[in-house]
Structures are given as structure tokens and as C-alpha cells.
Amino acid sequence: MAKKIVNMLTADLSKAGYTVWSGLARGIDTAAHIGAVNQSTVAVMAGGVDVVYPRENSDLHAKISQCGAIVSEMPAGTEPQARNFPRRNRIISGASQGVVFVEGTPKSGSLITARFALDQSRDVFAFPGSPLDPRARGPNGLIRDGAILIRSVEDVLDELANTTKNLFTAASQPQTASQPIEIIDEKEVYATRLRILPEIGRTPVTVDELRRQCQVSAPVLAAVLLELELAGKICGLG
């Protein structure tokens, strides 16, 4: 449902003249780009612009490069690394007039983007969800903390039309994050990698299960899983 909402939302926003920025990751990012690719969309990569990640988005990457833009602060040929994914999110939020959140847990990477957006004085929009759905806790928490509740693209368009912010002036001013990104201990990442591999087999296992079994923090677990996926040792599902 979340992917369908995002696909429809970005299609309508792009038709209204807005450019959709996202990170070309699987799931919500992919849905966002697909909705806007026939109008205007930009993919911000964690590696070089010529390195497709995830691989299944190679066709979408090619289409965006023809109809939109692929950008990165990393040199061409650079393989994506776990530590660069949160960094690239500041580019997405900084280049945007507003950032929309549809789903995500309180520990998800999307909340890092929300923090960047707030520090950069960008509008933060969020779709409400069921309190019983763990994936809705992120957006619901943002709404509780002051994000703009939206129900349709009209809510986003109305808010953007009313704002008097000058995006380019704001973006040119140096910003200091109120909360720095959590620094991940490389020794902890190495130790976690050794603990996680025996827990992963042919039977799918959820991230929450791995976290409980290995007793590690969410940022460290996310970094390790991303490294293992980039190395081709595991495959993300869904």
C-alpha cells in the first residue's frame, strides 16, 4: 500500500511541475522514481553515478539517466559503502523544498533524512498510519513532533504553494545539525558481522529477529547488513 501511495503521489507532484528527488533504493525510493520518471526525477547515489545499486534497478537507473538525472558526491566508479548512505540523504533533503514520509520504523534511515530536513529548514510531511503497524511508527512520530499531516497530493501542493521560503538562499547558508549522525564503531561492526553470518541461511529472517539474537544496536546492524548485501553474501527481500 505504501509503495502505491508513493507512486501516485510522485506522479501527481511531477505533473504539477515538481522534481522528485530520492535515493534509488529498493522499496519506497523505487516507487517514488517510477511515479515521476516520465516527468522529472533525480536519483542521488551513495556510490559513483555509474555504479547501479541495487542491481535490480539497472533499467530504472538507465531511464532516469536519460529522462532525469543521476547525481552523487562520490567519484565515478566508487562502490557504495554503508557509511555513505546516511550522508547522501542530506543531499536529498537539502535539494528539496519538502520531504514526504510514508512509512518507516523509529530506527529507520528515513528518520535521518527527517532530521536533515528539519536542520535545513525544509518542510516535513508525513502520512499517518495505524498505531498497530510498526512501519507507521516513524511517520506517526514525526506528526506528533510537528510534521505536516497529509492525506493526498493536494495537501502537499497547498502547503508548498503557501510557503514563502527561498530554497536556494536557504541551501546556501551553512547548516549545523542539531544532532550529529551516530558514529559507528568499526570494531563493533566487525564483531557483529561474525555473529550475524551464522544466523542467516536459506530461510528468511527478519531484521528484528537478527537484532534480538545478536544484541546489537540498529545502526550497527543496518551497516553490517548493507555491507553483506553489497558483497553479495545476503539478499534483501521485500
Buried (B, 14 or more C-beta within 10 A) or exposed (E): EBBEBBBBBBBBBBBEEBBBBBBBBBBBBBBBBBBBBEBBBBBBBBBBBBBBBBEEBEEBBEBBEEEBBBBBEBEEEBEBBBBBBBBBBBBBBBBBBBBBBBBBBEBBBBBBBBBBBBBBEBBBBBBBBEEEBBBBBBBBBBBEEEBBEBEEBEBBBEBBEEEEEEBEEBBEEEEEEEEEBEEBEEEBBEBBBEBBEEEBEEEEBEBEEBBEEBEBBBBBBBBBBBBBBBEEEBEBEE
